[in-house]
Amino acid sequence: MEAEGRQLLRALRIEAAEYYRGHGVPQRMEDALNTLFPQRPADLYGELANYLSKFSKAPVISKLVGRKVLDGVGQPTLEVETHCTVKNYEKRICSVVMSSHSQTLENALPETIEADEKERNHSVNTAVEWVNESLSTMLRDMKPTDQCEVDKMLGEYFTKKVEEKEEIRKREEEKQEEESPSCIPPATALPGGKKAAKQGKKVSVPEKMIPPAEPAESVLCGSLAIGGTSLAIAKAGATVNHVPLYLHISLLKHDQDSPKELTLPLPMITVLNCEKTAKVKLVKEVMLIPPVQLSFKQVLFHSSSKRISCLGCPVTGCDNLEQLLLLMQTACGNIRLELGTDMYLAINCAAHELMDYSKGKYEILTGTFKSPDEMVNMYVELTDKFPFIIALIDPLRKEDKQQWSNICCALGSKCFLIAEDAATCISKLKIDQKLNVPTCSGVVLKYINQTKVSDLIELTGLLDGEQITILGSPDGESSDDSLVDLAVGLGARFIKLGGLSRGERVTKYNRLLAIEEELAENRTLRMSFFLTLFSACNEYENKDWREND
């Protein structure tokens, strides 16, 4: 009976191999095994399944499902679900929720806010339509592991939509010209949107002409669908390959060459948010950069429980910048941490929000103004007095290119000078790395709108060794933790997630903890750049520590 069973098993293997090349597992095979070997070893059928899986078709995309959901601040955004056909069965593989990026200023007029909300809703609705109709049909039967090919098709689709919009715009302009051939010339406008004064009235002229603000980057309605679909496919590719997303991203970046070790990005943890109503306008947020010997759990329990902002951190108001920094020194001292040795600070200046174009100066405090040249001198004095500041984010507008060059010469060996506002459009940065990016130590990259996974891989590859890469959370953050996997897989130096509060942010910190444990357990966690950095800080007493990088 046993010999007959072995013979039947061999015959079934041959038959199943031929059948399985294009179909699922035959049900009669399992019935035959159950009949012949009711007491068979538990791994017999598993061994046969493993053998037959070699002949199966690779999983392919069967459909995409887009839906309108809410982000962490209650604004509409896009969710993309990926469904694949795996071994002849369609199943839901994964989903991602895109973060929304809002450029509406905090002090915007009510009608401006209302118009932005209407536009955001329309954009999300359009993105849902793109995903459920065009993109789902276009990507059907493609392998979720073919990220480059998928992103190429998404890029071509987006380009086509941009061209269609441009054609519509041209037709509308031509129609308007035909209807109103004689147009009254508009009033001359001053930088900052103020109309020219009437003749005979004095106008405050800037002491020195400054470059005008560059127009906001136009965002195509529905562009969320491109970024959401690209990330959803990457996540599906990782799932069908049975690897974590961060490893899948790393394999894509290194042409499927499995990395022996990975380095975790160091978090920039927002601990204080300075509201625009406060007297200090120069500081938007104060971020803590912990050394590796301080665990995330310790940082979490050391954080304050005061009123929490949308950045997930306490809100404070101070009369001047020194008062704010002394407050941080006192707070750290109370828990026996010394700034500059046990802990370091980064300051997000968001200088592009401070410019008074009628005066041509930055308003750093209420009623206190400084020219771009004076700003450079102020930062030099500030870092000399508080050497524990190791990073300044957007200390100047991106248009002040000469001052960026000056501040890099003055402070480049003392602290990181990071451009965030200048690096919002990843697709254009990929084409020309120097576009709108001043001389700086690094850039903050955000996964928003039409950004694709391949764009990030290509751009970080270009920036590696030249500038540090920081993956940052947009304003309208979601609870999707894929950003952390992207940062680890891409080898980002830092990750900027906000404060240790609010579920959509804490979820990402928890994911970072989980990845750290997994890499440590697999012995693939490399002694990071940050450990070397902070060791150098202690050894050389903070003198020219960046030269040791």
Secondary structure, 3 states (H helix, E strand, C coil): CHHHHHHHHHHHHHHHHHHHCCCCCCHHHHHHHHHHCCCCCHHHHHHHHHHHHCCCCCCEEEEEEEEEEECCCCCEEEEEEEEEEECCEEEEEEEEECCECCCCCCCCCHHHHHHHHHHHHHHHHHHHHHHHHHHHHHHCCCCCCCHHHHHHHHHHHHHHHHHHHHHHHHHHHHHHHHHCCCCCCCCCEECCCEECCCCCCCCCCCCCCCCCCCCCCCCCCCCHHHHHHHHHHHHHHHHHCCCCHHHHHHHHHCCCCCCCCECCCEEEEEEEEECCCCCECCCCEEEEECCCCCCHHHHHHHCCCCCECCCCCEEECCCCHHHHHHHHHHHHHHCCCCECCCEEEEEECCHHHCEECCCCEEEEECCEEECHHHHHHHHHHHHHHCCCEEEEECCCCCCCHHHHHHHHHHHCCCCEEEECHHHCCHHHHHHCCCCCCCCCCEEEEECCCCCCHHHHHHHHHHHCCCCEEEEECCCECCCCCHHHHHHHHHCCCEEEEECCCCHHHHHHHHHHHHHHHHHHHCCCECCCHHHHHHHHHHHCCCCCHHHHC
